[in-house]
């Protein structure tokens, strides 16, 4: 039954049912159930249909949110799905893992007026899951063959988004990735309780069935250099992401029992996928029965603490040097972690990893306070004199962020220009690097960021490559 719009004054904001913390903390299944049809329609009807849709403006993909919310409220679900996927290569994935509270929902007009935001992410997820169930998701159809090919380095969200768009334009597309499955951090970095792997695998399967070729277990620089790929293809896109973990600078940080966040998460995800992981079996990357301290305050830190809970850790603590208000991770993820029993030590920083015989058995930390704001208004943390304290920890996980790997060296291409931070230099208008015919997109250009930005960059890069190769073909014809 069709719903009228602007019901935000009479209908309260409701999210899909969330499994109880005690139940969900024992497995890696997603914590939210799906909306039923009537509830999705009701929640979509809360949209105010405002004249200036700030939700759309603050979405990196500029999704046409008000219109597909209206269609959902009216029961026009297939049309709503078609509109949502017109600007987004992976709407059901963004609906699950985007920090909507910092993007579209955080900018919702009715949220600003105190009525509670429209549950945009949940409706987006509902629409695309419904589309898969009903067969509305069409096979990837390649455009008329152009006789040109593009090689993409990296099968993460930027590379996959570009591959889809380029194939639709008629290009031959080959995606190279060092891992044995496509998806990048969508498969190996994000835990199943946020994004179950079959959701990603059906997307990559659609690309493969549509003619995108995947060369997995293929490491560019080891199995072929970038110059070799340039010779194979008419254009190349670098979409490797950023994987180099930032180090914990403290005495004892090299002890056994101190692990990088990504190593820990990859091990857990591989176990969930049925792989054999020796470092998990030995306990090196397994939190079962251990006192775990995760150092960091972003979404990766939240993934680690919530994974440790599910692995059966004895205790799980998150150590962050600023306060809750300044934590970079999603506020909703912090709330989920607290519900599941994670203890947060706000305004605290690591001073040293403690232990005997080179193995961690504790973490010494120091209390911090926020100093006066600098010119940008940001307050720097300062140590509190005499504020040292110790935490039990025989597994310390470093979730301090990621930096780019040394791509010019890894890709055997010293002429590839990078910034002082190691990111690939590329013009955001043309997406071109310093090498002719080589483009770059996603985190390897902008630094560690959000999946939705990677999708946006991948789509933009595909359009830029299309323009470049079209001009080249025209010149050749002339």
VMD Tcl script that draws the C-alpha trace (Angstrom):
set ca {
  {0.00 0.00 0.00}
  {1.36 3.40 -1.01}
  {2.34 5.77 1.76}
  {2.07 9.55 1.76}
  {5.30 11.48 2.31}
  {6.37 13.93 5.05}
  {5.30 11.59 7.86}
  {8.28 12.46 10.02}
  {6.06 14.26 12.55}
  {3.76 11.26 13.06}
  {6.00 8.24 12.36}
  {9.02 7.65 14.56}
  {12.40 6.72 13.18}
  {12.86 2.94 13.24}
  {15.79 0.81 12.17}
  {15.51 -2.85 11.16}
  {15.46 -5.23 14.15}
  {18.90 -5.70 15.70}
  {19.86 -9.01 17.24}
  {20.55 -8.91 20.98}
  {24.21 -8.36 21.87}
  {24.44 -11.62 23.79}
  {23.18 -13.56 20.77}
  {25.08 -11.80 17.99}
  {28.43 -11.70 19.79}
  {28.70 -15.48 19.37}
  {28.77 -15.48 15.56}
  {29.84 -13.46 12.53}
  {26.43 -13.02 10.92}
  {25.13 -9.51 10.21}
  {23.53 -7.95 13.25}
  {20.54 -6.31 11.52}
  {17.56 -8.14 10.04}
  {15.98 -6.91 6.80}
  {13.12 -4.45 6.72}
  {9.80 -6.02 5.84}
  {8.10 -4.34 2.86}
  {5.60 -2.38 4.94}
  {8.25 -1.08 7.34}
  {10.56 0.02 4.51}
  {7.69 1.88 2.87}
  {6.69 3.48 6.18}
  {10.23 4.63 7.00}
  {10.78 5.99 3.47}
  {7.56 8.02 3.87}
  {9.24 10.04 6.65}
  {11.33 11.87 4.02}
  {10.48 15.57 3.93}
  {11.20 15.83 0.17}
  {13.02 19.08 0.91}
  {13.85 21.45 -1.92}
  {17.60 21.25 -1.27}
  {18.38 17.58 -0.53}
  {21.41 17.79 1.74}
  {21.42 13.99 1.97}
  {22.17 13.82 -1.75}
  {24.72 16.63 -1.58}
  {26.65 14.92 1.22}
  {26.68 11.52 -0.49}
  {29.97 11.14 -2.39}
  {28.03 9.43 -5.21}
  {25.27 12.07 -5.13}
  {22.65 9.33 -5.08}
  {19.16 10.55 -5.91}
  {17.97 9.70 -2.40}
  {14.72 11.72 -2.10}
  {13.29 10.28 -5.33}
  {14.01 6.63 -4.54}
  {12.66 7.15 -1.02}
  {9.44 8.50 -2.53}
  {9.21 5.56 -4.93}
  {9.74 3.14 -2.05}
  {6.96 4.81 -0.06}
  {4.70 4.53 -3.10}
  {5.44 0.82 -3.51}
  {7.33 1.35 -6.79}
  {10.21 -0.81 -5.59}
  {11.70 -1.91 -8.91}
  {11.82 1.71 -10.09}
  {13.34 2.75 -6.77}
  {16.04 0.11 -7.11}
  {16.78 1.12 -10.71}
  {17.25 4.72 -9.63}
  {19.44 3.82 -6.66}
  {21.79 1.66 -8.74}
  {22.05 4.22 -11.55}
  {24.65 6.15 -9.56}
  {26.04 3.37 -7.34}
  {27.79 0.17 -8.42}
  {27.19 -1.50 -5.03}
  {24.16 0.02 -3.27}
  {23.54 -2.96 -0.96}
  {27.16 -2.80 0.20}
  {27.03 0.94 0.86}
  {23.73 0.42 2.67}
  {25.52 -1.93 5.04}
  {28.91 -0.30 5.65}
  {28.70 3.40 4.80}
  {28.90 5.62 7.90}
  {25.54 7.17 7.08}
  {25.61 9.01 10.39}
  {28.53 11.04 8.99}
  {27.20 11.38 5.43}
  {23.63 11.29 4.09}
  {21.75 10.65 7.35}
  {23.93 13.07 9.27}
  {22.86 15.79 6.83}
  {19.16 14.89 6.77}
  {16.98 17.98 7.21}
  {14.54 16.36 9.62}
  {17.47 15.16 11.74}
  {18.51 18.79 12.14}
  {14.96 19.67 13.25}
  {14.97 17.03 15.97}
  {12.70 14.41 14.41}
  {15.38 11.78 13.77}
  {16.91 11.07 10.40}
  {15.34 8.95 7.69}
  {16.94 5.48 7.81}
  {18.47 5.94 4.35}
  {21.08 3.20 4.61}
  {18.61 0.55 5.74}
  {16.19 1.39 2.91}
  {19.05 1.30 0.38}
  {20.10 -2.15 1.60}
  {16.47 -3.35 1.55}
  {15.89 -2.19 -2.03}
  {18.92 -3.95 -3.51}
  {18.47 -7.16 -1.49}
  {14.87 -7.17 -2.73}
  {16.14 -6.64 -6.29}
  {18.43 -9.69 -6.05}
  {15.56 -11.79 -4.64}
  {13.11 -10.69 -7.34}
  {15.55 -10.94 -10.27}
  {15.60 -7.20 -10.96}
  {19.39 -7.10 -10.96}
  {20.20 -7.48 -14.63}
  {23.28 -9.31 -15.94}
  {26.18 -7.10 -16.87}
  {25.76 -6.34 -20.57}
  {28.87 -5.32 -22.47}
  {28.58 -2.48 -24.94}
  {29.60 -2.82 -28.59}
  {33.18 -4.10 -28.73}
  {35.71 -1.28 -29.12}
  {38.77 -3.38 -29.77}
  {40.56 -1.76 -26.82}
  {41.46 -3.22 -23.44}
  {42.03 -1.88 -19.94}
  {44.05 -3.52 -17.18}
  {43.01 -2.77 -13.60}
  {45.40 -3.38 -10.71}
  {43.33 -4.13 -7.62}
  {39.98 -5.91 -7.19}
  {38.72 -3.68 -4.38}
  {35.71 -1.35 -4.64}
  {37.45 1.24 -6.87}
  {38.71 -1.39 -9.30}
  {35.38 -3.26 -9.38}
  {33.36 -0.08 -9.95}
  {35.65 0.91 -12.82}
  {35.56 -2.59 -14.32}
  {31.76 -2.60 -14.40}
  {31.51 0.78 -16.08}
  {34.25 0.10 -18.63}
  {32.74 -3.26 -19.59}
  {29.37 -1.58 -20.13}
  {31.16 0.76 -22.55}
  {32.50 -2.15 -24.57}
  {36.09 -2.43 -23.38}
  {37.88 -5.68 -22.68}
  {38.70 -5.53 -18.97}
  {41.21 -7.57 -16.99}
  {41.45 -7.14 -13.20}
  {44.67 -8.22 -11.47}
  {44.78 -8.84 -7.72}
  {47.30 -10.39 -5.33}
  {44.61 -12.18 -3.32}
  {42.84 -15.38 -4.31}
  {39.39 -13.78 -4.22}
  {38.09 -10.55 -5.73}
  {36.74 -7.86 -3.43}
  {39.80 -6.49 -1.67}
  {39.00 -5.25 1.82}
  {35.29 -5.97 1.22}
  {36.23 -9.65 1.44}
  {39.32 -9.69 3.64}
  {39.17 -6.53 5.74}
  {35.54 -6.03 6.77}
  {34.10 -8.66 9.17}
  {31.04 -10.68 8.29}
  {28.93 -9.12 11.05}
  {29.01 -5.90 8.98}
  {29.14 -7.41 5.50}
  {28.53 -11.08 4.83}
  {30.78 -12.36 2.05}
  {28.09 -13.75 -0.25}
  {26.88 -10.16 -0.68}
  {30.25 -9.27 -2.23}
  {30.67 -12.53 -4.11}
  {27.42 -12.15 -6.03}
  {28.68 -8.76 -7.27}
  {32.04 -10.11 -8.43}
  {30.31 -13.13 -10.01}
  {28.10 -10.73 -12.01}
  {31.20 -9.00 -13.36}
  {32.87 -12.28 -14.30}
  {29.72 -13.52 -16.03}
  {29.60 -10.21 -17.92}
  {33.05 -10.76 -19.40}
  {35.38 -9.09 -16.90}
  {38.47 -11.29 -16.62}
  {39.97 -11.76 -13.16}
  {43.60 -12.78 -12.73}
  {43.77 -13.59 -9.02}
  {46.86 -14.49 -7.05}
  {48.63 -12.20 -9.50}
  {50.93 -9.64 -7.95}
  {51.97 -6.81 -10.22}
  {55.68 -6.28 -9.71}
  {56.25 -9.97 -9.03}
  {54.33 -11.70 -11.82}
  {54.55 -8.76 -14.24}
  {55.74 -5.19 -14.01}
  {53.54 -2.17 -14.67}
  {55.37 -1.55 -17.96}
  {54.43 -5.06 -19.10}
  {50.78 -4.38 -18.32}
  {50.99 -1.11 -20.24}
  {52.23 -3.09 -23.24}
  {49.33 -5.59 -22.89}
  {46.56 -3.02 -22.54}
  {45.56 0.27 -24.11}
  {45.23 1.80 -20.64}
  {45.91 0.79 -17.04}
  {44.17 1.79 -13.82}
  {45.97 1.58 -10.48}
  {43.43 0.86 -7.72}
  {45.56 -0.98 -5.17}
  {44.30 0.70 -2.01}
  {46.60 1.34 0.95}
  {47.79 -1.63 2.99}
  {50.94 -0.59 4.89}
  {50.09 -0.53 8.62}
  {51.25 2.42 10.70}
  {53.59 1.36 13.45}
  {53.11 1.55 17.19}
  {56.05 3.65 18.39}
  {56.64 2.34 21.90}
  {59.14 0.09 23.69}
  {58.25 -3.57 23.26}
  {56.16 -2.98 20.13}
  {58.11 -5.71 18.34}
  {57.14 -8.35 20.90}
  {55.29 -11.52 20.00}
  {51.63 -10.89 20.69}
  {51.62 -7.49 18.91}
  {49.82 -7.74 15.57}
  {48.79 -5.37 12.75}
  {45.02 -4.92 12.48}
  {44.80 -6.03 8.86}
  {46.75 -9.25 9.46}
  {44.35 -10.03 12.29}
  {41.20 -9.25 10.28}
  {42.38 -11.12 7.18}
  {43.07 -14.21 9.29}
  {39.60 -14.06 10.82}
  {37.88 -13.54 7.47}
  {39.83 -16.39 5.88}
  {38.73 -18.72 8.67}
  {35.13 -17.64 8.01}
  {35.62 -18.44 4.33}
  {36.86 -21.93 5.19}
  {40.57 -21.38 4.56}
  {43.39 -22.84 6.60}
  {45.32 -20.13 8.49}
  {48.29 -21.48 10.46}
  {48.77 -18.23 12.42}
  {45.17 -18.52 13.60}
  {45.55 -22.16 14.59}
  {48.67 -21.41 16.66}
  {46.87 -18.57 18.43}
  {49.10 -15.83 17.00}
  {46.12 -14.17 15.27}
  {43.33 -15.62 17.40}
  {41.86 -13.79 20.40}
  {40.26 -16.84 22.05}
  {40.87 -16.81 25.81}
  {43.16 -13.78 25.65}
  {43.21 -10.25 27.06}
  {43.04 -8.04 23.98}
  {43.89 -4.34 23.70}
  {43.23 -2.58 20.39}
  {45.08 0.70 19.93}
  {43.23 3.14 17.67}
  {39.91 4.87 17.22}
  {38.76 4.36 13.65}
  {36.40 1.89 12.02}
  {39.20 -0.66 11.68}
  {39.68 -0.56 15.45}
  {35.95 -1.20 15.88}
  {36.17 -4.16 13.49}
  {39.03 -5.58 15.57}
  {37.41 -5.23 19.00}
  {34.13 -6.72 17.81}
  {35.96 -9.59 16.09}
  {37.88 -10.31 19.31}
  {34.60 -10.53 21.24}
  {33.30 -13.10 18.76}
  {36.48 -15.14 18.95}
  {35.96 -15.56 22.68}
  {38.49 -13.12 24.15}
  {38.71 -12.98 27.95}
  {38.61 -9.18 27.87}
  {38.60 -6.57 25.09}
  {39.71 -2.97 25.56}
  {39.97 -0.14 23.05}
  {42.62 2.48 23.82}
  {42.16 5.88 22.16}
  {44.14 9.03 22.87}
  {41.26 11.47 22.34}
  {37.75 11.55 23.79}
  {34.58 9.98 22.47}
  {33.47 13.16 20.69}
  {36.69 13.21 18.65}
  {36.76 9.53 17.74}
  {37.05 9.13 13.94}
  {35.09 5.87 13.81}
  {31.33 5.64 13.36}
  {29.40 6.46 16.53}
  {27.05 3.58 15.76}
  {29.96 1.14 15.63}
  {31.18 2.37 19.02}
  {27.69 1.82 20.45}
  {27.55 -1.71 18.99}
  {30.94 -2.50 20.53}
  {29.87 -1.23 23.95}
  {26.72 -3.35 23.80}
  {28.91 -6.38 23.08}
  {31.10 -5.80 26.14}
  {34.07 -3.83 24.82}
  {35.63 -1.46 27.37}
  {36.78 1.92 26.05}
  {39.68 3.75 27.63}
  {39.19 7.28 26.33}
  {41.97 9.86 26.55}
  {44.65 7.19 26.94}
  {47.73 6.40 24.86}
  {50.17 3.46 24.84}
  {53.52 4.01 26.55}
  {55.09 0.52 26.38}
  {54.28 -3.12 25.70}
  {55.09 -5.16 28.80}
  {56.23 -8.77 28.94}
  {58.95 -11.35 29.51}
  {60.97 -13.36 26.99}
  {59.83 -11.15 24.14}
  {56.11 -11.91 24.52}
  {53.47 -9.34 25.45}
  {51.58 -9.80 28.70}
  {50.47 -6.24 29.34}
  {50.30 -2.67 28.06}
  {51.40 0.39 29.98}
  {49.34 3.42 29.04}
  {49.17 7.05 30.08}
  {46.17 9.29 30.64}
  {45.79 12.19 28.21}
  {43.94 15.49 28.15}
  {43.04 17.70 25.22}
  {45.11 20.86 25.09}
  {44.11 24.26 23.75}
  {42.82 24.32 20.15}
  {45.25 25.14 17.34}
  {44.51 27.49 14.41}
  {42.19 24.88 12.87}
  {40.30 24.42 16.15}
  {41.70 20.92 16.72}
  {42.85 20.10 20.25}
  {46.08 18.13 20.54}
  {46.27 15.42 23.21}
  {48.76 15.99 26.02}
  {50.04 13.56 28.63}
  {48.74 13.88 32.18}
  {51.67 13.87 34.59}
  {51.58 10.77 36.80}
  {48.80 9.29 34.69}
  {50.42 5.92 33.95}
  {48.36 2.75 34.34}
  {48.69 -0.88 33.22}
  {46.29 -3.12 31.33}
  {46.47 -6.92 30.95}
  {47.21 -7.69 27.30}
  {48.64 -10.79 25.70}
  {47.32 -9.67 22.30}
  {47.87 -6.04 21.29}
  {46.39 -5.05 17.94}
  {47.71 -1.99 16.12}
  {44.80 -0.20 14.41}
  {46.52 3.13 13.82}
  {45.65 3.56 10.17}
  {47.20 2.68 6.83}
  {49.74 4.22 4.48}
  {50.49 3.42 0.83}
  {53.04 0.79 -0.04}
  {56.11 1.86 -2.04}
  {54.39 1.51 -5.42}
  {57.18 2.82 -7.68}
  {59.39 0.09 -6.26}
  {56.72 -2.62 -6.00}
  {55.48 -2.04 -9.56}
  {59.04 -1.73 -10.91}
  {58.17 1.72 -12.28}
  {60.39 4.41 -10.71}
  {58.88 7.08 -12.99}
  {55.47 6.81 -11.29}
  {55.11 10.09 -9.39}
  {53.93 9.90 -5.79}
  {53.20 12.50 -3.13}
  {55.28 12.99 -0.01}
  {52.81 10.67 1.73}
  {53.40 7.95 -0.87}
  {50.00 8.24 -2.57}
  {49.97 8.20 -6.36}
  {49.79 11.66 -7.85}
  {46.71 11.89 -10.06}
  {44.60 14.81 -11.18}
  {41.09 14.36 -9.73}
  {39.60 15.79 -12.94}
  {41.43 13.52 -15.37}
  {42.50 10.77 -12.90}
  {45.74 10.52 -14.91}
  {49.10 9.79 -13.32}
  {52.52 10.96 -14.45}
  {52.66 8.01 -16.88}
  {50.80 8.30 -20.21}
  {47.74 6.09 -20.34}
  {48.00 5.16 -16.65}
  {45.22 6.28 -14.31}
  {44.68 5.88 -10.54}
  {41.66 5.82 -8.25}
  {40.56 5.20 -4.69}
  {42.64 5.13 -1.53}
  {45.93 4.95 -3.42}
  {45.21 8.52 -4.54}
  {43.27 10.08 -1.66}
  {44.71 8.04 1.24}
  {42.77 5.69 3.50}
  {39.12 6.64 3.06}
  {35.62 5.22 2.70}
  {34.32 2.53 0.36}
  {31.79 4.96 -1.08}
  {34.60 7.32 -2.11}
  {36.45 4.42 -3.74}
  {33.32 3.58 -5.77}
  {32.97 7.21 -6.80}
  {36.63 7.40 -7.84}
  {36.41 4.12 -9.77}
  {33.41 5.32 -11.75}
  {35.07 8.67 -12.44}
  {38.27 6.93 -13.53}
  {36.32 4.72 -15.94}
  {34.78 7.81 -17.54}
  {38.20 9.47 -17.78}
  {39.74 6.35 -19.37}
  {36.85 6.19 -21.83}
  {37.43 9.81 -22.84}
  {41.17 9.22 -23.21}
  {40.81 6.07 -25.31}
  {38.02 7.56 -27.44}
  {40.22 10.52 -28.33}
  {43.09 8.19 -29.09}
  {40.92 6.05 -31.37}
  {39.65 9.16 -33.14}
  {43.19 10.41 -33.76}
  {44.20 7.00 -35.07}
  {41.23 6.97 -37.45}
  {42.12 10.41 -38.77}
}
mol new
graphics top color blue
foreach p $ca { graphics top sphere $p radius 0.5 }
foreach p [lrange $ca 0 end-1] q [lrange $ca 1 end] { graphics top cylinder $p $q radius 0.2 }
display resetview
